[in-house]
Amino acid sequence: MQATRDFSHYVKDAGSGLSHIDLAVEGVSCAGCMSKIERGLSAIPDVTLARVNLTDRRVALEWKQGALDPARFIDRLAELGYKAYPFETAGAEAAEAEQSRFLLRCLGVAAFATMNVMMLSIPVWSGNVSDMIPEQRDFFHWLSALIALPAAAYAGQPFFKSAWSALRTGNVNMDVPISIGVILALGMSLVETANHAEHAYFDAAIMLLTFLLVGRYLDQSMRRRTRAVAGNLAALKAETATKFVGADEITVVPVAAIDPGDIVLLRPGERCAVDGTVIEGRSEIDQSLITGETRHVAAEQGTAVYAGSLNMTGTLRVRVSAASEGTLLAEITRLLDNALQARSRYVRLADRASRLYAPVVHATALLTILGWVLAGASWHDAIVTGVAVLIITCPCALGLAIPTVQTVASGAMFRAGVLLNSGDSIERLADVDHVIFDKTGTLTLPDLEVVNASGIPDDVFRLAGQLALASHHPVAAAVARASEAKAPLAGAVEESGQGVRAQFNGKELRLGRPSFCGAEQLAEDSLRLDPEASAVAFSNGDAKYVFCVRQGLRPDAQAVISALQKRHVKVEILSGDREPAVRAAARALGVSDWRAGVTPADKIARIEELKAQGSRVMMVGDGLNDAPALAAAHVSMSPISAAHLSQATADLVFLGKPLAPVVAAIDFSRKALLLMRQNLWLAVGYNFLAVPIAISGVVTPLIAAAAMSGSSILVMLNALRARSVANGRS
């Protein structure tokens, strides 16, 4: 009896009569694989979308509902030479980590073998021009074989497996000529050793593998991105909710059992699982993960709340408007998934190059062998020349041209306070001519600060700070930090949604809402002068004071905006914050293009509009609501204080309070792109000169490997220039 395969659990409704499934695919290693998979799956009738995400090794598929069994896609991928299975985040992360460790082990084995074989080759090289007897030379050759053959068998697995998968399905990729060159060099060396020849090429083959594995490991390392997206979203999504099943009867049910119109109970400290409207109760909610706004929002009858928001103080009854996949949080996830499907022109260029390279190399080597045979050479000599051509045309320099510059540049950018999440972000960042900033938490510091501290007497400030330590409210925390208070006042009591009070020297102290402290008029006067601030009042008996609290701009924000404009980069602010706050920030920074109250979809629409005009847009944001826009932009950047999802989505993350890393990243990327292009020309120029020499027959496989290694070293030395930029400019 044959078991049936039911993958319906993994199929999602994509709308418009379409079904969607994500598949994890093993063995996807280059742009050529992407093209082959997409073409192979798109050829299936009724498939409307087949898109490969090379970073995640994932295939997104959409097809007409009911037209296909998802198992057919897995079978088709097997025919193409790839093993696939329904995508599960934990499995994908584990597979990626294991692949990285495996490459590192292969590199270690190859490098160790290379050092030992080269040490054995030195006496042979010198002995061939001196007095070494054949028996001694044979001994060193057999010893080299004993080291090189098992080392190559293990270290060459990444190339051999990939090449075999391609050949088995009637295709070729870049690993095919590599594998043929290594196997032929080793086989030829074994034959030469058995026949007591002067030359063997074990050192050439194992050296070739070492350099190729360096490139492959660097490429793998640069491609690995933060894979916490699904985990972070799962942490935000509450899996259960407390539902009213009667007037005063509640029960805990899965979110999937919640329907629009139901009423749920939201207690203090709980994260909301649904979108809805408050119908009873008063509280404050933290929506920073949704809106990016760090200040808590007052929630009362009629206030809209969203899944992912955190209830802080009071108990709320919420009438559900959307649950499960209908929430704003789920919509942000869908926008993010759609935006991540975009691919850069560099991927398309690599796609074309990978399809062209393998057949050209094979044809060149084959024509070389046939040409020499027709010219009267023996098959032995013709094959040796063909092997030399395969080795000398090995894409090692081409493979190292980009990742070495990326690695050196990423190290330099790290020293400048920038971390890379994406391997090709440097290339895309160099093209940027338009930067969109979110305001809250990006242009401003993530923590609130007291902006009128100089106008408050020190003794009052200290007392208010001690009282503030008794509260968990972020505005109170800002007062406590600014006062540098060390211990809270004894007996302090916090009143939900109002503030905190305590007795001190026979008087009642209060800190909180202006109405709670009897300082409404004083607060109105203060906010009239600074409409962007929030007012927290303090009363000591009849004495009233107001602390104006807001997020301050990053200390170098104005200088950074000016530096970007000098580099001919246009600057724009898109924020979900209130219009007065955004207007004040834009005016202070000298930015004329700004919009307030924008939604995640609005940000994506603006980015797409700029793309249509030919702009290369960088999005800089920090909130969960910025994640789709970060993914949709040509390149993206987030501060280290950003929501975890935004950090995972962004191509780059910058550290610390200054905004200067944004400019440094652009400068380093422009320098790096210049060096990448130079390296590619060096690699192409090397092949232009070396291939005719190899075809002429004056180059042995050993010399070919040395020449190949020399070109790789030259490429790496040039990449070291990415460590610095002149005067902070590219």
C-alpha positions, 0 to 999 in steps of 0.5 A: 500500500502506497502512502498518500502525501497530504500537504494541504496543511501548508497551503494558504489561500492567496486570494483571487482564486489562488493557493500559495505554498512555500517550499524549502529547497536543498542544493540551491547555491547560485543564480543559475539554480534560481533560474532553472527552478523558476523556469521548471516550475513555471512550465507546469500548467495553472502555476501563476507564480514561481519565485526563488528566494536565494537567501532563504533557499525558499520557493514561493508558489501560487496556482489556481485553487483546486487545479494542482496537488502540491506534491507535484511541485516536490516531484518536479523539483526532484526531477530538476535535481533538488530535494524540497519539503514544506517550509518550516522556519526551525528546519531552515535555520538548522539546515543553513547553520549546518551548511555553513559548518560543513563548508568550514570543515571542508575548507579546514581539510583542504587548507591543511592538505594544501600546506602539507602537499606543498611542503612535499612538492618543494623537494620534488621541484628542486630535485627535478633540477638537481640530483633526486633519484626517481625512487625518491620522487615517486615516494614524495608523489605517492605521499602527496597522493595519500594526503590529497586524494582523501582530502579532495574527496571530502573537501570537494563535496560541495562542488561534486554534489552540485555538479552531479545533481546538475548533470543527472538532470541534463544541466550544467552549472559553474560547479561542473567545470570545477569538478571536472578540472579537479577530478582530471587533475587528480586522475592524471596525477595518479596515472603520472605517479604510477608511470614514474613521471617527473610531474604530478599535480596533486598540489594544483588540485588541492590548492584549487579546492582551497581557494574555491572553498574560501570563495564559497564560504565567504559567499555563504557567510555574506548571504546568511541573514538574520532568520528571526523574522518568523520567531519574532512574529510568533512572539508578537502573535498571541495564540489564545484570547479570553472570550466572553461567552456570556454576560459575565462568563469568559473562556480562553480559546484559540485565536482561530476561534475568534470571529468579528463581533466577539468580545474579548477581555484584555488584562494588564500585561497581556498582548492583544491577539486581535484588532478591535475597538475598546467598548469598556475600561480605561488603560494605556497601551504600548503600540510601539511595535506596530506604529513605532511611537514609543509613548503609551497611548490612552485607551478608552471607549472607542479607541482602536487597538491592534494585534501585537499591542501591549496593554499596560495598566487597566482592564479592557473589553474589546469588540473584535473587528479582525482576528488571526490572518485578518489583523494589521499584524498579519497584513504587515507580514503579507506586505513584508513577504511580497516585498522580499520577493524583489531581486536586484539587477546584480542577481539577474546579471549573475544569472546570465553569467552562470548560464554562459560560463560553464558551456564556454569553459567546457567547449574551450577545454574540449576544443583544446584537446581536439585541436592538439590531437589533430595537430599530432600531439598524443592523447596524454599531452592533449588531455594535460593541456585540456586540464590546464585550460580547465584549471586556469579558467577556474572561476576562483578569481571571479568567485572571490572578486565580490565576496572578498570586497564585501568581507573587507568592506563589512569589517570596515563598516562594522568599525564605523558602527554598521552591521550587514544583514545582506551580502549584496546590500553593499552593491545596492547601497552604492546606487542610492540617490534618495533616502527616506527616513522614519522619524520616531526612533530613527531621526530621534533617539529611542528614549524620551528626555526632559527638554526643559530640565534647565528650568526646573530647580535642582531640589524639585527635580531630585524629589520628582525623580525619586517619585518617578522611580515608583512608576513604570511609565516611560514618561516617568522613567525619563524624569527619573533618568534626568534627575539621576535619582537613586532610590524611590520615595517610601510609600509611593502609590500608583493610580492607574492611568493617572500618576503616582503619589506619596507623602513627604514632610507632611505634604502630598507629592504627585507626579503624572497627568496635569489634571492629576496634579492640578496643573492643567493651565501650566501644562497648556502654556508649556505645550504651546511653546513646544507642541511636540512634547508631552507634559508630565506635572509635579505637585508639592503641596501648592507648588506646581511644575511641568516637565516637558518630555519628548524624543530628542533628535539624534545629536548629529542628525542635522549634520548627516542630512546636510552630508547626504545632500552634499553627496547629491542624495535627496532626503525625505521623511515619512512618519506615522507620527502626528503632523506637528511633531513631524513638521517640527523635526523636518524644519529643524533638519532642513528637510522640505519633503515630509509626510505625517500619519502614513501607513505601511502601505503608504510608505510602500506606495511612495517607494514604488512611485520613486522606483518608477521615476528611476530613483534608488531608494534607501529606507531608514526605519525602526518600527514594526510598521516600517518592516514592509517598506524596509523590504520594498526599498532598494536597500534598507537600514535600521538602528540597533534599537529597532523592533526585532522584525525591522532589524531582521528585514533591514539590509544594514543595522547601525549602532549607537546614538549618532546617525553618522553610520548612515553616511559612512555606509554610503561612502564605504559602499561606493568605494567597495562597488568601485573595487568590485568592478576593478576586481571583475576586470582583473579577473576578466583580464587574467582570463583574457591573457591566461587562456591563450597561453594555456591553449598554446600548451606551454602551461602545465596544470601546476603552473595553471593552478599557480596562475589561478592562485596568483590572480586570486591573491591579486583580487584579494589584495585589491579588496583590502583597499576597501578598509578605508575611504579618503576623508570620509568620502568614496 
